[in-house]
């Protein structure tokens, strides 16, 4: 996707993210300094903006249009949480696989440990592992 970000701003962001060093505070002590080889700085406002740009690009590539009454699947995202709504389990599995594949192209990994699905039927609801 093209967000028409000026080259100068891209270079400034890249400079901010390369050759980054960090320390972690454990209880009251700081660890030894280490080099951050990939990713963005946790807590940095720029990190949230960059993540939103990437997630927007991924969701647009999912090609999910319409709403649940006019299509088999729907996708909603808030921060780093994504909700897939589908009419069938197979559609859910296919959509989830596509989300994982496109996300991986951008260096994002879906956390399987946190992935759940809720099967809703007329008479009961059941939360299950995916």
Backbone as XML, in Angstrom:
<?xml version="1.0"?>
<chain id="A" units="angstrom">
  <residue number="1" name="UNK">
    <atom name="N" x="0.840" y="-1.179" z="0.000"/>
    <atom name="CA" x="0.000" y="0.000" z="0.000"/>
    <atom name="C" x="0.889" y="1.247" z="0.000"/>
  </residue>
  <residue number="2" name="UNK">
    <atom name="N" x="0.407" y="2.266" z="-0.606"/>
    <atom name="CA" x="1.161" y="3.500" z="-0.694"/>
    <atom name="C" x="0.487" y="4.555" z="0.180"/>
  </residue>
  <residue number="3" name="UNK">
    <atom name="N" x="1.171" y="4.961" z="1.231"/>
    <atom name="CA" x="0.636" y="5.985" z="2.123"/>
    <atom name="C" x="1.219" y="7.362" z="1.805"/>
  </residue>
  <residue number="4" name="UNK">
    <atom name="N" x="2.025" y="7.427" z="0.746"/>
    <atom name="CA" x="2.637" y="8.673" z="0.302"/>
    <atom name="C" x="3.424" y="9.350" z="1.419"/>
  </residue>
  <residue number="5" name="UNK">
    <atom name="N" x="4.243" y="8.565" z="2.103"/>
    <atom name="CA" x="5.103" y="9.096" z="3.154"/>
    <atom name="C" x="6.363" y="9.651" z="2.486"/>
  </residue>
  <residue number="6" name="UNK">
    <atom name="N" x="6.731" y="10.887" z="2.785"/>
    <atom name="CA" x="7.916" y="11.478" z="2.157"/>
    <atom name="C" x="9.182" y="10.668" z="2.477"/>
  </residue>
  <residue number="7" name="UNK">
    <atom name="N" x="10.079" y="10.572" z="1.499"/>
    <atom name="CA" x="11.329" y="9.820" z="1.662"/>
    <atom name="C" x="12.131" y="10.294" z="2.870"/>
  </residue>
  <residue number="8" name="UNK">
    <atom name="N" x="12.137" y="11.597" z="3.113"/>
    <atom name="CA" x="12.899" y="12.138" z="4.236"/>
    <atom name="C" x="12.367" y="11.587" z="5.559"/>
  </residue>
  <residue number="9" name="UNK">
    <atom name="N" x="11.051" y="11.494" z="5.690"/>
    <atom name="CA" x="10.450" y="10.963" z="6.913"/>
    <atom name="C" x="10.770" y="9.470" z="7.066"/>
  </residue>
  <residue number="10" name="UNK">
    <atom name="N" x="10.752" y="8.735" z="5.970"/>
    <atom name="CA" x="11.106" y="7.312" z="6.013"/>
    <atom name="C" x="12.542" y="7.141" z="6.485"/>
  </residue>
  <residue number="11" name="UNK">
    <atom name="N" x="13.450" y="7.970" z="5.985"/>
    <atom name="CA" x="14.859" y="7.900" z="6.407"/>
    <atom name="C" x="15.006" y="8.229" z="7.892"/>
  </residue>
  <residue number="12" name="UNK">
    <atom name="N" x="14.261" y="9.238" z="8.375"/>
    <atom name="CA" x="14.320" y="9.592" z="9.797"/>
    <atom name="C" x="13.804" y="8.454" z="10.687"/>
  </residue>
  <residue number="13" name="UNK">
    <atom name="N" x="12.726" y="7.821" z="10.252"/>
    <atom name="CA" x="12.182" y="6.688" z="11.013"/>
    <atom name="C" x="13.182" y="5.537" z="11.016"/>
  </residue>
  <residue number="14" name="UNK">
    <atom name="N" x="13.778" y="5.264" z="9.862"/>
    <atom name="CA" x="14.771" y="4.187" z="9.771"/>
    <atom name="C" x="15.963" y="4.463" z="10.684"/>
  </residue>
  <residue number="15" name="UNK">
    <atom name="N" x="16.415" y="5.717" z="10.730"/>
    <atom name="CA" x="17.531" y="6.078" z="11.613"/>
    <atom name="C" x="17.158" y="5.856" z="13.077"/>
  </residue>
  <residue number="16" name="UNK">
    <atom name="N" x="15.908" y="6.131" z="13.407"/>
    <atom name="CA" x="15.426" y="5.952" z="14.777"/>
    <atom name="C" x="15.378" y="4.476" z="15.187"/>
  </residue>
  <residue number="17" name="UNK">
    <atom name="N" x="15.206" y="3.585" z="14.207"/>
    <atom name="CA" x="15.027" y="2.167" z="14.505"/>
    <atom name="C" x="16.284" y="1.317" z="14.312"/>
  </residue>
  <residue number="18" name="UNK">
    <atom name="N" x="17.316" y="1.869" z="13.659"/>
    <atom name="CA" x="18.524" y="1.084" z="13.425"/>
    <atom name="C" x="19.574" y="1.383" z="14.485"/>
  </residue>
  <residue number="19" name="UNK">
    <atom name="N" x="20.398" y="0.388" z="14.736"/>
    <atom name="CA" x="21.480" y="0.493" z="15.726"/>
    <atom name="C" x="20.958" y="0.918" z="17.094"/>
  </residue>
  <residue number="20" name="UNK">
    <atom name="N" x="19.796" y="0.385" z="17.449"/>
    <atom name="CA" x="19.174" y="0.713" z="18.724"/>
    <atom name="C" x="19.743" y="-0.173" z="19.827"/>
  </residue>
  <residue number="21" name="UNK">
    <atom name="N" x="20.021" y="0.425" z="20.954"/>
    <atom name="CA" x="20.483" y="-0.306" z="22.128"/>
    <atom name="C" x="19.438" y="-0.148" z="23.219"/>
  </residue>
  <residue number="22" name="UNK">
    <atom name="N" x="19.340" y="-1.155" z="24.070"/>
    <atom name="CA" x="18.323" y="-1.115" z="25.123"/>
    <atom name="C" x="18.835" y="-1.785" z="26.392"/>
  </residue>
  <residue number="23" name="UNK">
    <atom name="N" x="18.154" y="-1.471" z="27.475"/>
    <atom name="CA" x="18.363" y="-2.122" z="28.767"/>
    <atom name="C" x="16.984" y="-2.410" z="29.325"/>
  </residue>
  <residue number="24" name="UNK">
    <atom name="N" x="16.877" y="-3.468" z="30.099"/>
    <atom name="CA" x="15.597" y="-3.847" z="30.680"/>
    <atom name="C" x="15.682" y="-3.689" z="32.185"/>
  </residue>
  <residue number="25" name="UNK">
    <atom name="N" x="14.642" y="-3.111" z="32.761"/>
    <atom name="CA" x="14.601" y="-2.956" z="34.203"/>
    <atom name="C" x="13.924" y="-4.178" z="34.813"/>
  </residue>
  <residue number="26" name="UNK">
    <atom name="N" x="14.643" y="-4.892" z="35.663"/>
    <atom name="CA" x="14.129" y="-6.053" z="36.372"/>
    <atom name="C" x="14.151" y="-5.703" z="37.851"/>
  </residue>
  <residue number="27" name="UNK">
    <atom name="N" x="12.968" y="-5.651" z="38.455"/>
    <atom name="CA" x="12.811" y="-5.130" z="39.808"/>
    <atom name="C" x="13.353" y="-3.703" z="39.817"/>
  </residue>
  <residue number="28" name="UNK">
    <atom name="N" x="14.464" y="-3.459" z="40.505"/>
    <atom name="CA" x="15.020" y="-2.091" z="40.513"/>
    <atom name="C" x="16.336" y="-1.995" z="39.761"/>
  </residue>
  <residue number="29" name="UNK">
    <atom name="N" x="16.792" y="-3.096" z="39.193"/>
    <atom name="CA" x="18.089" y="-3.131" z="38.518"/>
    <atom name="C" x="17.930" y="-3.153" z="37.003"/>
  </residue>
  <residue number="30" name="UNK">
    <atom name="N" x="18.894" y="-2.530" z="36.323"/>
    <atom name="CA" x="18.925" y="-2.546" z="34.865"/>
    <atom name="C" x="19.867" y="-3.641" z="34.386"/>
  </residue>
  <residue number="31" name="UNK">
    <atom name="N" x="19.462" y="-4.329" z="33.309"/>
    <atom name="CA" x="20.327" y="-5.347" z="32.722"/>
    <atom name="C" x="21.466" y="-4.663" z="31.964"/>
  </residue>
  <residue number="32" name="UNK">
    <atom name="N" x="22.378" y="-5.467" z="31.477"/>
    <atom name="CA" x="23.430" y="-4.948" z="30.607"/>
    <atom name="C" x="22.784" y="-4.480" z="29.307"/>
  </residue>
  <residue number="33" name="UNK">
    <atom name="N" x="23.411" y="-3.541" z="28.671"/>
    <atom name="CA" x="22.915" y="-3.018" z="27.408"/>
    <atom name="C" x="23.028" y="-4.091" z="26.327"/>
  </residue>
  <residue number="34" name="UNK">
    <atom name="N" x="22.028" y="-4.142" z="25.438"/>
    <atom name="CA" x="22.064" y="-5.090" z="24.324"/>
    <atom name="C" x="21.554" y="-4.385" z="23.067"/>
  </residue>
  <residue number="35" name="UNK">
    <atom name="N" x="21.890" y="-4.950" z="21.924"/>
    <atom name="CA" x="21.490" y="-4.382" z="20.639"/>
    <atom name="C" x="20.134" y="-4.961" z="20.242"/>
  </residue>
  <residue number="36" name="UNK">
    <atom name="N" x="19.218" y="-4.102" z="19.836"/>
    <atom name="CA" x="17.910" y="-4.525" z="19.337"/>
    <atom name="C" x="18.062" y="-4.724" z="17.836"/>
  </residue>
  <residue number="37" name="UNK">
    <atom name="N" x="17.875" y="-5.956" z="17.393"/>
    <atom name="CA" x="18.121" y="-6.287" z="15.986"/>
    <atom name="C" x="16.891" y="-6.134" z="15.106"/>
  </residue>
  <residue number="38" name="UNK">
    <atom name="N" x="15.694" y="-6.209" z="15.687"/>
    <atom name="CA" x="14.489" y="-6.051" z="14.879"/>
    <atom name="C" x="13.355" y="-5.552" z="15.767"/>
  </residue>
  <residue number="39" name="UNK">
    <atom name="N" x="12.314" y="-5.088" z="15.139"/>
    <atom name="CA" x="11.145" y="-4.636" z="15.881"/>
    <atom name="C" x="11.170" y="-3.150" z="16.178"/>
  </residue>
  <residue number="40" name="UNK">
    <atom name="N" x="10.183" y="-2.728" z="16.923"/>
    <atom name="CA" x="10.037" y="-1.317" z="17.286"/>
    <atom name="C" x="10.162" y="-1.187" z="18.795"/>
  </residue>
  <residue number="41" name="UNK">
    <atom name="N" x="10.338" y="0.028" z="19.257"/>
    <atom name="CA" x="10.515" y="0.279" z="20.690"/>
    <atom name="C" x="9.171" y="0.234" z="21.406"/>
  </residue>
  <residue number="42" name="UNK">
    <atom name="N" x="9.074" y="-0.612" z="22.427"/>
    <atom name="CA" x="7.840" y="-0.716" z="23.187"/>
    <atom name="C" x="7.589" y="0.587" z="23.936"/>
  </residue>
  <residue number="43" name="UNK">
    <atom name="N" x="6.357" y="1.077" z="23.829"/>
    <atom name="CA" x="5.985" y="2.314" z="24.509"/>
    <atom name="C" x="6.230" y="3.568" z="23.687"/>
  </residue>
  <residue number="44" name="UNK">
    <atom name="N" x="6.942" y="3.463" z="22.592"/>
    <atom name="CA" x="7.212" y="4.615" z="21.732"/>
    <atom name="C" x="5.964" y="4.909" z="20.902"/>
  </residue>
  <residue number="45" name="UNK">
    <atom name="N" x="5.445" y="6.132" z="20.923"/>
    <atom name="CA" x="4.257" y="6.461" z="20.129"/>
    <atom name="C" x="4.428" y="6.151" z="18.643"/>
  </residue>
  <residue number="46" name="UNK">
    <atom name="N" x="5.638" y="6.258" z="18.156"/>
    <atom name="CA" x="5.902" y="5.942" z="16.753"/>
    <atom name="C" x="5.632" y="4.463" z="16.475"/>
  </residue>
  <residue number="47" name="UNK">
    <atom name="N" x="5.886" y="3.601" z="17.454"/>
    <atom name="CA" x="5.676" y="2.164" z="17.279"/>
    <atom name="C" x="4.211" y="1.854" z="16.980"/>
  </residue>
  <residue number="48" name="UNK">
    <atom name="N" x="3.310" y="2.481" z="17.714"/>
    <atom name="CA" x="1.877" y="2.246" z="17.493"/>
    <atom name="C" x="1.465" y="2.714" z="16.097"/>
  </residue>
  <residue number="49" name="UNK">
    <atom name="N" x="1.988" y="3.835" z="15.671"/>
    <atom name="CA" x="1.665" y="4.354" z="14.339"/>
    <atom name="C" x="2.170" y="3.412" z="13.257"/>
  </residue>
  <residue number="50" name="UNK">
    <atom name="N" x="3.407" y="2.946" z="13.388"/>
    <atom name="CA" x="3.965" y="2.017" z="12.398"/>
    <atom name="C" x="3.180" y="0.713" z="12.378"/>
  </residue>
  <residue number="51" name="UNK">
    <atom name="N" x="2.817" y="0.203" z="13.555"/>
    <atom name="CA" x="2.036" y="-1.029" z="13.618"/>
    <atom name="C" x="0.686" y="-0.839" z="12.929"/>
  </residue>
  <residue number="52" name="UNK">
    <atom name="N" x="0.029" y="0.292" z="13.174"/>
    <atom name="CA" x="-1.268" y="0.556" z="12.548"/>
    <atom name="C" x="-1.164" y="0.609" z="11.030"/>
  </residue>
  <residue number="53" name="UNK">
    <atom name="N" x="-0.082" y="1.182" z="10.514"/>
    <atom name="CA" x="0.114" y="1.229" z="9.062"/>
    <atom name="C" x="0.267" y="-0.178" z="8.488"/>
  </residue>
  <residue number="54" name="UNK">
    <atom name="N" x="1.010" y="-1.021" z="9.188"/>
    <atom name="CA" x="1.219" y="-2.389" z="8.716"/>
    <atom name="C" x="-0.078" y="-3.190" z="8.818"/>
  </residue>
  <residue number="55" name="UNK">
    <atom name="N" x="-0.778" y="-3.094" z="9.930"/>
    <atom name="CA" x="-2.021" y="-3.862" z="10.115"/>
    <atom name="C" x="-3.060" y="-3.414" z="9.089"/>
  </residue>
  <residue number="56" name="UNK">
    <atom name="N" x="-3.117" y="-2.123" z="8.797"/>
    <atom name="CA" x="-4.043" y="-1.616" z="7.785"/>
    <atom name="C" x="-3.730" y="-2.231" z="6.427"/>
  </residue>
  <residue number="57" name="UNK">
    <atom name="N" x="-2.462" y="-2.304" z="6.091"/>
    <atom name="CA" x="-2.036" y="-2.888" z="4.823"/>
    <atom name="C" x="-2.431" y="-4.370" z="4.761"/>
  </residue>
  <residue number="58" name="UNK">
    <atom name="N" x="-2.200" y="-5.083" z="5.851"/>
    <atom name="CA" x="-2.533" y="-6.515" z="5.905"/>
    <atom name="C" x="-4.040" y="-6.723" z="5.732"/>
  </residue>
  <residue number="59" name="UNK">
    <atom name="N" x="-4.837" y="-5.963" z="6.468"/>
    <atom name="CA" x="-6.288" y="-6.152" z="6.411"/>
    <atom name="C" x="-6.849" y="-5.800" z="5.036"/>
  </residue>
  <residue number="60" name="UNK">
    <atom name="N" x="-6.263" y="-4.817" z="4.376"/>
    <atom name="CA" x="-6.707" y="-4.488" z="3.018"/>
    <atom name="C" x="-6.385" y="-5.625" z="2.058"/>
  </residue>
  <residue number="61" name="UNK">
    <atom name="N" x="-5.277" y="-6.315" z="2.276"/>
    <atom name="CA" x="-4.922" y="-7.447" z="1.416"/>
    <atom name="C" x="-5.802" y="-8.666" z="1.686"/>
  </residue>
  <residue number="62" name="UNK">
    <atom name="N" x="-6.478" y="-8.699" z="2.820"/>
    <atom name="CA" x="-7.385" y="-9.807" z="3.126"/>
    <atom name="C" x="-8.591" y="-9.800" z="2.188"/>
  </residue>
  <residue number="63" name="UNK">
    <atom name="N" x="-8.865" y="-8.660" z="1.562"/>
    <atom name="CA" x="-9.954" y="-8.501" z="0.599"/>
    <atom name="C" x="-11.301" y="-8.945" z="1.166"/>
  </residue>
  <residue number="64" name="UNK">
    <atom name="N" x="-11.603" y="-8.450" z="2.344"/>
    <atom name="CA" x="-12.890" y="-8.738" z="2.977"/>
    <atom name="C" x="-13.736" y="-7.475" z="2.866"/>
  </residue>
  <residue number="65" name="UNK">
    <atom name="N" x="-14.789" y="-7.580" z="2.091"/>
    <atom name="CA" x="-15.665" y="-6.426" z="1.885"/>
    <atom name="C" x="-17.091" y="-6.789" z="2.272"/>
  </residue>
  <residue number="66" name="UNK">
    <atom name="N" x="-17.908" y="-5.801" z="2.478"/>
    <atom name="CA" x="-19.297" y="-6.041" z="2.829"/>
    <atom name="C" x="-19.454" y="-6.277" z="4.319"/>
  </residue>
  <residue number="67" name="UNK">
    <atom name="N" x="-20.553" y="-6.875" z="4.703"/>
    <atom name="CA" x="-20.785" y="-7.198" z="6.110"/>
    <atom name="C" x="-21.226" y="-8.646" z="6.221"/>
  </residue>
  <residue number="68" name="UNK">
    <atom name="N" x="-21.434" y="-9.114" z="7.414"/>
    <atom name="CA" x="-21.709" y="-10.532" z="7.644"/>
    <atom name="C" x="-23.005" y="-10.989" z="6.963"/>
  </residue>
  <residue number="69" name="UNK">
    <atom name="N" x="-23.901" y="-10.069" z="6.640"/>
    <atom name="CA" x="-25.121" y="-10.479" z="5.940"/>
    <atom name="C" x="-24.908" y="-10.620" z="4.439"/>
  </residue>
  <residue number="70" name="UNK">
    <atom name="N" x="-23.849" y="-10.005" z="3.906"/>
    <atom name="CA" x="-23.620" y="-10.068" z="2.459"/>
    <atom name="C" x="-22.374" y="-10.862" z="2.070"/>
  </residue>
  <residue number="71" name="UNK">
    <atom name="N" x="-21.591" y="-11.319" z="3.034"/>
    <atom name="CA" x="-20.413" y="-12.120" z="2.706"/>
    <atom name="C" x="-20.174" y="-13.156" z="3.800"/>
  </residue>
  <residue number="72" name="UNK">
    <atom name="N" x="-19.316" y="-14.118" z="3.500"/>
    <atom name="CA" x="-19.065" y="-15.202" z="4.449"/>
    <atom name="C" x="-18.163" y="-14.818" z="5.603"/>
  </residue>
  <residue number="73" name="UNK">
    <atom name="N" x="-17.412" y="-13.727" z="5.454"/>
    <atom name="CA" x="-16.421" y="-13.405" z="6.483"/>
    <atom name="C" x="-16.311" y="-11.901" z="6.683"/>
  </residue>
  <residue number="74" name="UNK">
    <atom name="N" x="-15.821" y="-11.542" z="7.876"/>
    <atom name="CA" x="-15.642" y="-10.150" z="8.255"/>
    <atom name="C" x="-14.419" y="-10.076" z="9.155"/>
  </residue>
  <residue number="75" name="UNK">
    <atom name="N" x="-13.723" y="-8.963" z="9.119"/>
    <atom name="CA" x="-12.521" y="-8.802" z="9.924"/>
    <atom name="C" x="-12.559" y="-7.444" z="10.613"/>
  </residue>
  <residue number="76" name="UNK">
    <atom name="N" x="-12.312" y="-7.448" z="11.927"/>
    <atom name="CA" x="-12.283" y="-6.223" z="12.721"/>
    <atom name="C" x="-10.992" y="-6.218" z="13.523"/>
  </residue>
  <residue number="77" name="UNK">
    <atom name="N" x="-10.339" y="-5.077" z="13.610"/>
    <atom name="CA" x="-9.087" y="-4.996" z="14.371"/>
    <atom name="C" x="-9.122" y="-3.793" z="15.294"/>
  </residue>
  <residue number="78" name="UNK">
    <atom name="N" x="-8.558" y="-3.983" z="16.475"/>
    <atom name="CA" x="-8.379" y="-2.894" z="17.433"/>
    <atom name="C" x="-7.030" y="-3.115" z="18.097"/>
  </residue>
  <residue number="79" name="UNK">
    <atom name="N" x="-6.146" y="-2.134" z="17.962"/>
    <atom name="CA" x="-4.766" y="-2.250" z="18.457"/>
    <atom name="C" x="-4.157" y="-3.524" z="17.867"/>
  </residue>
  <residue number="80" name="UNK">
    <atom name="N" x="-3.702" y="-4.450" z="18.718"/>
    <atom name="CA" x="-3.097" y="-5.662" z="18.165"/>
    <atom name="C" x="-4.026" y="-6.871" z="18.262"/>
  </residue>
  <residue number="81" name="UNK">
    <atom name="N" x="-5.319" y="-6.622" z="18.462"/>
    <atom name="CA" x="-6.302" y="-7.698" z="18.494"/>
    <atom name="C" x="-7.087" y="-7.702" z="17.188"/>
  </residue>
  <residue number="82" name="UNK">
    <atom name="N" x="-7.331" y="-8.898" z="16.660"/>
    <atom name="CA" x="-8.079" y="-9.036" z="15.419"/>
    <atom name="C" x="-9.220" y="-10.018" z="15.635"/>
  </residue>
  <residue number="83" name="UNK">
    <atom name="N" x="-10.402" y="-9.656" z="15.162"/>
    <atom name="CA" x="-11.578" y="-10.496" z="15.266"/>
    <atom name="C" x="-12.000" y="-10.917" z="13.865"/>
  </residue>
  <residue number="84" name="UNK">
    <atom name="N" x="-12.049" y="-12.229" z="13.641"/>
    <atom name="CA" x="-12.556" y="-12.761" z="12.382"/>
    <atom name="C" x="-13.949" y="-13.309" z="12.648"/>
  </residue>
  <residue number="85" name="UNK">
    <atom name="N" x="-14.918" y="-12.884" z="11.860"/>
    <atom name="CA" x="-16.283" y="-13.375" z="11.984"/>
    <atom name="C" x="-16.635" y="-14.065" z="10.673"/>
  </residue>
  <residue number="86" name="UNK">
    <atom name="N" x="-17.032" y="-15.328" z="10.760"/>
    <atom name="CA" x="-17.383" y="-16.080" z="9.563"/>
    <atom name="C" x="-18.657" y="-16.871" z="9.809"/>
  </residue>
  <residue number="87" name="UNK">
    <atom name="N" x="-19.240" y="-17.356" z="8.729"/>
    <atom name="CA" x="-20.457" y="-18.144" z="8.864"/>
    <atom name="C" x="-20.161" y="-19.629" z="9.037"/>
  </residue>
  <residue number="88" name="UNK">
    <atom name="N" x="-19.001" y="-20.083" z="8.584"/>
    <atom name="CA" x="-18.671" y="-21.504" z="8.693"/>
    <atom name="C" x="-17.283" y="-21.672" z="9.296"/>
  </residue>
  <residue number="89" name="UNK">
    <atom name="N" x="-17.056" y="-22.842" z="9.896"/>
    <atom name="CA" x="-15.751" y="-23.115" z="10.477"/>
    <atom name="C" x="-14.678" y="-23.167" z="9.382"/>
  </residue>
  <residue number="90" name="UNK">
    <atom name="N" x="-15.003" y="-23.739" z="8.232"/>
    <atom name="CA" x="-14.027" y="-23.820" z="7.144"/>
    <atom name="C" x="-13.639" y="-22.429" z="6.659"/>
  </residue>
  <residue number="91" name="UNK">
    <atom name="N" x="-14.599" y="-21.549" z="6.564"/>
    <atom name="CA" x="-14.308" y="-20.172" z="6.171"/>
    <atom name="C" x="-13.406" y="-19.505" z="7.203"/>
  </residue>
  <residue number="92" name="UNK">
    <atom name="N" x="-13.648" y="-19.795" z="8.485"/>
    <atom name="CA" x="-12.795" y="-19.263" z="9.553"/>
    <atom name="C" x="-11.361" y="-19.765" z="9.391"/>
  </residue>
  <residue number="93" name="UNK">
    <atom name="N" x="-11.206" y="-21.075" z="9.191"/>
    <atom name="CA" x="-9.866" y="-21.648" z="9.048"/>
    <atom name="C" x="-9.138" y="-21.073" z="7.835"/>
  </residue>
  <residue number="94" name="UNK">
    <atom name="N" x="-9.844" y="-20.931" z="6.715"/>
    <atom name="CA" x="-9.242" y="-20.376" z="5.505"/>
    <atom name="C" x="-8.832" y="-18.916" z="5.712"/>
  </residue>
  <residue number="95" name="UNK">
    <atom name="N" x="-9.715" y="-18.137" z="6.329"/>
    <atom name="CA" x="-9.436" y="-16.722" z="6.569"/>
    <atom name="C" x="-8.288" y="-16.549" z="7.560"/>
  </residue>
  <residue number="96" name="UNK">
    <atom name="N" x="-8.277" y="-17.386" z="8.599"/>
    <atom name="CA" x="-7.205" y="-17.334" z="9.593"/>
    <atom name="C" x="-5.858" y="-17.671" z="8.950"/>
  </residue>
  <residue number="97" name="UNK">
    <atom name="N" x="-5.836" y="-18.687" z="8.102"/>
    <atom name="CA" x="-4.596" y="-19.061" z="7.412"/>
    <atom name="C" x="-4.106" y="-17.924" z="6.525"/>
  </residue>
  <residue number="98" name="UNK">
    <atom name="N" x="-5.021" y="-17.281" z="5.831"/>
    <atom name="CA" x="-4.651" y="-16.156" z="4.963"/>
    <atom name="C" x="-4.091" y="-15.006" z="5.803"/>
  </residue>
  <residue number="99" name="UNK">
    <atom name="N" x="-4.717" y="-14.737" z="6.955"/>
    <atom name="CA" x="-4.222" y="-13.689" z="7.851"/>
    <atom name="C" x="-2.803" y="-14.003" z="8.303"/>
  </residue>
  <residue number="100" name="UNK">
    <atom name="N" x="-2.551" y="-15.260" z="8.693"/>
    <atom name="CA" x="-1.203" y="-15.652" z="9.131"/>
    <atom name="C" x="-0.187" y="-15.491" z="8.006"/>
  </residue>
  <residue number="101" name="UNK">
    <atom name="N" x="-0.546" y="-15.897" z="6.792"/>
    <atom name="CA" x="0.388" y="-15.825" z="5.661"/>
    <atom name="C" x="0.724" y="-14.381" z="5.293"/>
  </residue>
  <residue number="102" name="UNK">
    <atom name="N" x="-0.283" y="-13.540" z="5.203"/>
    <atom name="CA" x="-0.038" y="-12.136" z="4.839"/>
    <atom name="C" x="0.739" y="-11.439" z="5.951"/>
  </residue>
  <residue number="103" name="UNK">
    <atom name="N" x="0.382" y="-11.710" z="7.209"/>
    <atom name="CA" x="1.095" y="-11.105" z="8.335"/>
    <atom name="C" x="2.566" y="-11.487" z="8.318"/>
  </residue>
  <residue number="104" name="UNK">
    <atom name="N" x="2.860" y="-12.739" z="8.020"/>
    <atom name="CA" x="4.249" y="-13.215" z="7.983"/>
    <atom name="C" x="5.066" y="-12.475" z="6.922"/>
  </residue>
  <residue number="105" name="UNK">
    <atom name="N" x="4.433" y="-12.093" z="5.836"/>
    <atom name="CA" x="5.128" y="-11.333" z="4.785"/>
    <atom name="C" x="5.638" y="-9.996" z="5.309"/>
  </residue>
  <residue number="106" name="UNK">
    <atom name="N" x="5.008" y="-9.477" z="6.361"/>
    <atom name="CA" x="5.386" y="-8.195" z="6.954"/>
    <atom name="C" x="6.133" y="-8.369" z="8.273"/>
  </residue>
  <residue number="107" name="UNK">
    <atom name="N" x="6.509" y="-9.605" z="8.579"/>
    <atom name="CA" x="7.289" y="-9.861" z="9.782"/>
    <atom name="C" x="6.466" y="-9.979" z="11.051"/>
  </residue>
  <residue number="108" name="UNK">
    <atom name="N" x="5.149" y="-10.099" z="10.927"/>
    <atom name="CA" x="4.293" y="-10.266" z="12.097"/>
    <atom name="C" x="3.911" y="-11.735" z="12.239"/>
  </residue>
  <residue number="109" name="UNK">
    <atom name="N" x="3.905" y="-12.217" z="13.463"/>
    <atom name="CA" x="3.566" y="-13.607" z="13.734"/>
    <atom name="C" x="2.318" y="-13.643" z="14.601"/>
  </residue>
  <residue number="110" name="UNK">
    <atom name="N" x="1.342" y="-14.430" z="14.196"/>
    <atom name="CA" x="0.114" y="-14.597" z="14.977"/>
    <atom name="C" x="0.431" y="-15.522" z="16.150"/>
  </residue>
  <residue number="111" name="UNK">
    <atom name="N" x="0.087" y="-15.094" z="17.340"/>
    <atom name="CA" x="0.356" y="-15.874" z="18.545"/>
    <atom name="C" x="-0.723" y="-16.946" z="18.718"/>
  </residue>
  <residue number="112" name="UNK">
    <atom name="N" x="-0.370" y="-18.176" z="18.393"/>
    <atom name="CA" x="-1.312" y="-19.275" z="18.504"/>
    <atom name="C" x="-1.769" y="-19.532" z="19.921"/>
  </residue>
  <residue number="113" name="UNK">
    <atom name="N" x="-0.927" y="-19.190" z="20.913"/>
    <atom name="CA" x="-1.280" y="-19.385" z="22.322"/>
    <atom name="C" x="-2.458" y="-18.499" z="22.739"/>
  </residue>
  <residue number="114" name="UNK">
    <atom name="N" x="-2.615" y="-17.363" z="22.075"/>
    <atom name="CA" x="-3.674" y="-16.423" z="22.431"/>
    <atom name="C" x="-4.869" y="-16.500" z="21.485"/>
  </residue>
  <residue number="115" name="UNK">
    <atom name="N" x="-4.819" y="-17.422" z="20.526"/>
    <atom name="CA" x="-5.862" y="-17.514" z="19.517"/>
    <atom name="C" x="-6.986" y="-18.431" z="19.988"/>
  </residue>
  <residue number="116" name="UNK">
    <atom name="N" x="-8.190" y="-17.923" z="19.958"/>
    <atom name="CA" x="-9.376" y="-18.673" z="20.371"/>
    <atom name="C" x="-10.486" y="-18.419" z="19.354"/>
  </residue>
  <residue number="117" name="UNK">
    <atom name="N" x="-11.464" y="-19.304" z="19.361"/>
    <atom name="CA" x="-12.648" y="-19.002" z="18.577"/>
    <atom name="C" x="-13.900" y="-19.331" z="19.377"/>
  </residue>
  <residue number="118" name="UNK">
    <atom name="N" x="-14.940" y="-18.609" z="19.074"/>
    <atom name="CA" x="-16.218" y="-18.769" z="19.756"/>
    <atom name="C" x="-17.228" y="-19.232" z="18.721"/>
  </residue>
  <residue number="119" name="UNK">
    <atom name="N" x="-17.755" y="-20.416" z="18.944"/>
    <atom name="CA" x="-18.763" y="-20.957" z="18.032"/>
    <atom name="C" x="-20.135" y="-20.571" z="18.564"/>
  </residue>
  <residue number="120" name="UNK">
    <atom name="N" x="-20.871" y="-19.806" z="17.793"/>
    <atom name="CA" x="-22.195" y="-19.341" z="18.215"/>
    <atom name="C" x="-23.259" y="-20.053" z="17.391"/>
  </residue>
  <residue number="121" name="UNK">
    <atom name="N" x="-24.179" y="-20.652" z="18.096"/>
    <atom name="CA" x="-25.317" y="-21.312" z="17.452"/>
    <atom name="C" x="-26.578" y="-20.795" z="18.133"/>
  </residue>
  <residue number="122" name="UNK">
    <atom name="N" x="-27.687" y="-21.185" z="17.654"/>
    <atom name="CA" x="-28.951" y="-20.679" z="18.210"/>
    <atom name="C" x="-29.114" y="-21.007" z="19.688"/>
  </residue>
  <residue number="123" name="UNK">
    <atom name="N" x="-28.628" y="-22.185" z="20.133"/>
    <atom name="CA" x="-28.899" y="-22.605" z="21.500"/>
    <atom name="C" x="-27.715" y="-22.554" z="22.449"/>
  </residue>
  <residue number="124" name="UNK">
    <atom name="N" x="-26.492" y="-22.533" z="21.952"/>
    <atom name="CA" x="-25.353" y="-22.542" z="22.888"/>
    <atom name="C" x="-24.131" y="-21.845" z="22.304"/>
  </residue>
  <residue number="125" name="UNK">
    <atom name="N" x="-23.220" y="-21.494" z="23.192"/>
    <atom name="CA" x="-21.986" y="-20.845" z="22.823"/>
    <atom name="C" x="-20.851" y="-21.672" z="23.403"/>
  </residue>
  <residue number="126" name="UNK">
    <atom name="N" x="-19.773" y="-21.820" z="22.653"/>
    <atom name="CA" x="-18.668" y="-22.651" z="23.126"/>
    <atom name="C" x="-17.336" y="-22.024" z="22.721"/>
  </residue>
  <residue number="127" name="UNK">
    <atom name="N" x="-16.482" y="-21.733" z="23.693"/>
    <atom name="CA" x="-15.159" y="-21.174" z="23.444"/>
    <atom name="C" x="-14.190" y="-22.326" z="23.274"/>
  </residue>
  <residue number="128" name="UNK">
    <atom name="N" x="-13.465" y="-22.345" z="22.153"/>
    <atom name="CA" x="-12.563" y="-23.445" z="21.857"/>
    <atom name="C" x="-11.226" y="-22.936" z="21.353"/>
  </residue>
  <residue number="129" name="UNK">
    <atom name="N" x="-10.213" y="-23.812" z="21.411"/>
    <atom name="CA" x="-8.895" y="-23.512" z="20.841"/>
    <atom name="C" x="-8.991" y="-23.644" z="19.331"/>
  </residue>
  <residue number="130" name="UNK">
    <atom name="N" x="-8.245" y="-22.847" z="18.595"/>
    <atom name="CA" x="-8.247" y="-22.931" z="17.144"/>
    <atom name="C" x="-7.208" y="-23.903" z="16.661"/>
  </residue>
</chain>
